[in-house]
């Protein structure tokens, strides 16, 4: 099966390339040739990566994220899984509505746009969409942020000084200045590097130029901190610092 949609329906970043492969013609791969010289279906197959010695580890849990090393870079491989009630019906399939409307392609394009704006997001390498009749499955390959850990781990280790909360608030404000809305901003989707650099990851279903619901990002983050006993108390202490820095950054010049 060949996907017949025209991949150049919308404005695209300057660097991109579409791949089709004879062995798996139902799959299409969108990649940045400035990031990946070689890109094929094996890059999305953990078992093939293990066989080639490129697999470097996985996150814990049934729906693991995989890590690999390829062409001198470290990468994160994430499969798209259903959440909520729909996961009981279809664990990882989505209704086909065209290549450009698939979740991997939309997230790849959004990450590329945010990266071009100089915002701290993982740079996208490749997105794969595999159609099976009326549904599809998808994967995303993005550059791994070195020496980084989620915010909840920093809180658990007692390393969330006021300066860190200040930095988080200012980074979120930078995204909001561009109308960049994160669909699930929580304590696991904020990465902190050892040098204190803050990154926002997992932009599935995110938008840009979407100014109406930006405050929802802050509310969702606060709820995620309150949800876990390990982050609730220190999150409440750090929150005023985050809000103050956010509001200062958002003030008109």
C-alpha positions as CSV (number, residue, x, y, z in Angstrom):
1,X,0.0,0.0,0.0
2,X,1.4,3.4,-1.0
3,X,0.3,6.6,0.7
4,X,-0.8,8.8,-2.2
5,X,-1.2,12.2,-0.4
6,X,1.0,15.0,-1.6
7,X,3.5,15.6,1.2
8,X,3.9,19.2,0.2
9,X,0.4,20.5,1.0
10,X,1.6,23.1,3.6
11,X,4.5,25.3,4.3
12,X,7.5,23.2,5.3
13,X,10.9,23.8,6.9
14,X,13.8,24.2,4.4
15,X,15.4,20.9,5.4
16,X,13.2,17.8,5.1
17,X,13.0,14.7,3.0
18,X,10.3,12.0,2.5
19,X,11.2,8.3,2.3
20,X,9.4,5.3,1.0
21,X,10.8,1.8,1.2
22,X,10.0,-1.2,-1.0
23,X,9.8,-3.7,1.9
24,X,7.3,-1.6,3.8
25,X,5.6,0.6,1.3
26,X,2.7,1.3,3.6
27,X,5.1,3.4,5.7
28,X,6.3,7.0,5.0
29,X,9.1,8.7,6.8
30,X,9.7,12.4,7.1
31,X,13.3,13.4,8.1
32,X,15.7,16.3,8.3
33,X,18.7,15.4,6.1
34,X,20.7,17.9,8.1
35,X,20.3,15.6,11.1
36,X,20.1,12.2,9.5
37,X,22.0,11.0,6.4
38,X,20.6,7.5,6.6
39,X,16.9,7.0,7.6
40,X,14.9,3.8,7.2
41,X,12.5,1.6,9.0
42,X,15.2,-0.1,11.0
43,X,15.6,3.2,13.0
44,X,12.1,2.7,14.4
45,X,12.5,-1.0,15.3
46,X,14.1,-1.6,18.8
47,X,15.0,-5.2,17.9
48,X,16.8,-4.1,14.7
49,X,18.6,-1.4,16.7
50,X,19.7,-4.0,19.3
51,X,21.0,-6.3,16.5
52,X,23.0,-3.4,15.0
53,X,24.4,-2.3,18.4
54,X,22.6,1.0,18.2
55,X,20.1,0.6,21.0
56,X,21.3,2.1,24.3
57,X,18.4,1.6,26.6
58,X,14.7,2.2,27.4
59,X,12.6,3.9,29.9
60,X,10.7,1.8,32.4
61,X,7.1,0.8,31.9
62,X,5.0,-1.2,29.4
63,X,5.0,1.7,26.9
64,X,8.7,2.3,27.0
65,X,10.6,5.1,25.2
66,X,13.8,3.8,23.6
67,X,17.2,5.4,23.3
68,X,19.7,4.8,20.5
69,X,22.9,6.1,19.0
70,X,23.1,6.8,15.3
71,X,25.4,8.8,13.1
72,X,27.2,10.3,16.1
73,X,24.0,11.5,17.9
74,X,21.9,10.2,20.7
75,X,18.2,9.9,19.9
76,X,14.9,9.2,21.6
77,X,12.4,6.9,19.9
78,X,8.8,7.3,20.9
79,X,5.9,5.3,19.7
80,X,2.4,6.9,19.7
81,X,0.1,5.2,22.2
82,X,-3.5,5.9,23.0
83,X,-4.4,7.3,26.3
84,X,-7.6,7.4,28.4
85,X,-10.7,5.4,27.5
86,X,-9.8,5.0,23.9
87,X,-6.8,2.9,24.9
88,X,-9.2,0.1,25.8
89,X,-10.4,0.0,22.2
90,X,-7.2,0.8,20.2
91,X,-3.9,0.8,22.0
92,X,-1.8,2.5,19.3
93,X,-4.0,3.1,16.1
94,X,-5.5,6.3,15.0
95,X,-8.1,7.1,12.3
96,X,-6.5,8.0,9.0
97,X,-7.3,11.6,7.9
98,X,-4.3,12.2,5.6
99,X,-0.6,12.2,6.0
100,X,-0.3,15.9,7.0
101,X,-2.9,15.4,9.7
102,X,-1.2,12.5,11.3
103,X,0.2,13.0,14.8
104,X,3.8,12.2,14.1
105,X,4.0,14.6,11.1
106,X,2.3,17.4,13.0
107,X,4.6,17.0,16.0
108,X,7.7,16.9,13.8
109,X,6.6,20.1,12.1
110,X,5.8,21.8,15.3
111,X,9.1,20.9,16.9
112,X,11.0,22.0,13.8
113,X,9.2,25.4,14.0
114,X,9.8,25.8,17.7
115,X,13.5,24.9,17.2
116,X,13.8,27.5,14.4
117,X,12.4,30.1,16.8
118,X,15.3,29.3,19.2
119,X,13.0,27.7,21.8
120,X,14.4,24.8,24.0
121,X,12.8,21.8,22.5
122,X,14.4,18.5,21.2
123,X,15.3,18.9,17.6
124,X,13.2,16.4,15.5
125,X,15.1,13.9,13.4
126,X,12.4,11.8,11.7
127,X,8.7,10.9,11.9
128,X,7.2,7.7,10.6
129,X,3.6,7.0,9.7
130,X,2.4,3.5,8.7
131,X,-1.1,3.3,7.3
132,X,-3.2,0.1,7.5
133,X,-6.4,0.8,5.7
134,X,-8.5,3.2,7.7
135,X,-6.0,3.6,10.5
136,X,-2.3,4.3,11.1
137,X,0.4,3.9,13.6
138,X,3.3,6.3,14.2
139,X,6.7,7.0,15.7
140,X,8.9,10.0,16.3
141,X,12.7,10.2,16.5
142,X,14.1,13.3,18.2
143,X,17.5,14.3,19.6
144,X,18.1,13.3,23.2
145,X,18.8,16.1,25.6
146,X,22.1,15.2,27.3
147,X,22.6,15.1,31.1
148,X,18.9,15.8,31.7
149,X,16.2,14.6,34.1
150,X,12.5,15.4,34.5
151,X,11.5,18.1,37.0
152,X,9.9,15.6,39.4
153,X,13.2,13.9,39.8
154,X,14.9,17.2,40.6
155,X,12.2,17.9,43.2
156,X,12.6,14.4,44.6
157,X,16.4,15.0,45.0
158,X,15.8,18.3,46.7
159,X,17.5,20.2,43.9
160,X,14.6,22.6,43.0
161,X,16.1,25.8,44.3
162,X,14.1,29.0,43.8
163,X,16.4,29.8,40.8
164,X,15.2,26.7,39.1
165,X,11.5,27.6,39.5
166,X,12.4,31.1,38.2
167,X,14.0,29.5,35.1
168,X,11.0,27.3,34.5
169,X,8.6,30.2,34.7
170,X,10.7,32.3,32.3
171,X,11.0,29.4,29.8
172,X,7.3,28.8,29.8
173,X,6.7,32.5,29.2
174,X,9.0,32.4,26.2
175,X,6.9,29.7,24.6
176,X,3.7,31.6,25.4
177,X,5.1,34.8,23.8
178,X,4.8,32.8,20.5
179,X,1.4,31.3,21.4
180,X,3.1,27.9,21.8
181,X,0.5,25.8,23.7
182,X,1.6,22.4,25.2
183,X,-1.2,19.8,25.4
184,X,0.2,18.1,28.5
185,X,2.6,20.3,30.4
186,X,3.4,18.3,33.5
187,X,6.4,17.6,35.8
188,X,7.6,14.8,33.5
189,X,7.6,16.8,30.4
190,X,9.9,19.5,31.8
191,X,13.6,18.4,31.5
192,X,16.4,20.0,33.5
193,X,20.0,19.7,32.4
194,X,22.8,19.6,34.9
195,X,23.7,23.2,34.0
196,X,20.2,24.3,34.9
197,X,18.9,24.6,31.3
198,X,15.1,24.0,31.0
199,X,13.6,22.1,28.1
200,X,9.9,21.3,27.3
201,X,9.4,17.9,25.6
202,X,6.5,15.8,24.2
203,X,4.7,18.3,22.0
204,X,2.1,15.8,20.7
205,X,-1.1,17.7,19.9
206,X,0.6,21.0,20.7
207,X,-0.1,24.2,18.8
208,X,1.5,27.5,17.9
209,X,-0.2,30.8,17.5
210,X,-2.8,29.6,20.0
211,X,-3.1,32.4,22.6
212,X,-6.5,31.6,24.0
213,X,-5.7,28.7,26.3
214,X,-2.1,29.4,27.5
215,X,-3.1,29.7,31.1
216,X,-4.3,26.1,30.9
217,X,-0.7,25.1,30.6
218,X,0.1,26.6,34.0
219,X,-3.0,25.1,35.6
220,X,-2.2,21.6,34.2
221,X,1.4,21.9,35.5
222,X,0.2,22.9,39.0
223,X,-2.3,19.9,39.0
224,X,0.5,17.5,38.1
225,X,2.7,18.8,41.0
226,X,-0.2,18.5,43.4
227,X,-1.1,15.0,42.2
228,X,2.0,13.2,43.6
229,X,3.0,13.3,47.3
230,X,6.7,13.4,46.2
231,X,6.2,16.8,44.5
232,X,3.2,18.3,46.3
233,X,4.9,20.1,49.2
234,X,8.0,21.4,47.3
235,X,5.9,22.2,44.3
236,X,3.7,24.5,46.5
237,X,6.8,26.2,47.8
238,X,8.3,26.7,44.4
239,X,5.1,27.8,42.6
240,X,5.2,31.4,43.7
241,X,8.7,31.8,42.3
242,X,7.6,30.3,39.0
243,X,4.6,32.6,38.7
244,X,6.5,35.7,39.6
245,X,9.2,34.9,37.0
246,X,6.5,34.0,34.4
247,X,4.6,37.3,34.9
248,X,7.8,39.4,34.8
249,X,8.8,37.8,31.5
250,X,5.4,38.3,30.1
251,X,5.3,42.0,30.9
252,X,5.3,44.3,27.9
253,X,8.7,45.8,27.2
